[in-house]
Amino acid sequence: MADTSKPVYKLEIGDPAPDFTLIGTEGGAGRGKGYREYKLSEWRGKNVVLAFVPAAFTPV
């Protein structure tokens, strides 16, 4: 269970990231493939890089 004694915006270097869920594609973005939820806690102990790219799969 996450420590809720410290607000999220008060994180310091070395603090564990709070758990959250994101919706992502199953490797077939834009091809009608399914979506799935990814929880940060599924990746605990592994290196994780989050990249947010607005409108990444839309034509410009």
N, C-alpha and C positions, 0 to 999 in steps of 0.2 A: 504494500500500500504506500502511496506517495505521501511524503511529509507535507501536510497542509498548513504547518505553522508559519511558513514564510510565503508571502505572495509571490506569484510567478515572476512579476517584474522585478523582484529583488534577488534574482539569481546571481551568483558570483562564479568566477572561474573555478572549475572543479566540481560545482554542484551538478547532480544528475538532472537531466532534462525531464520536465514533467511529461507524463504519458499523454498522448493524444492520438486521434484517429484521422486518417486522410483517405479519400476515395481516389483510386487510381485505376488505370486500365491494365488489362492482362496481357500487355505486349502487342495489342492490335488496335492501337488508337486510330480512330477514323475508319476502321474496317468492320464495324459492327460487332466486334468482340466484346466480351463481358467486362464488367467492372468489378473491383473488389475493394474491401476496406483493408487498409494497412495500419496496424497499431505500432507505435514506437516500441512498446514493450516486447513485441515479437523479435526485435533486433537487438535487444539488450546484450551487451558484451561484444558487439560487432561494430565496426566503423560504419557510420551512416552519414551520407551527404544529402541534404535536401536542396532541391533546386526548384524555384517557382518561376515559370515562364508563362506570362499571360498570353493567351491565344496562340499557344505553341503549334497547334495542329489546325489552324484556320488559314485559308488563303489570304494573302495581303493584296 
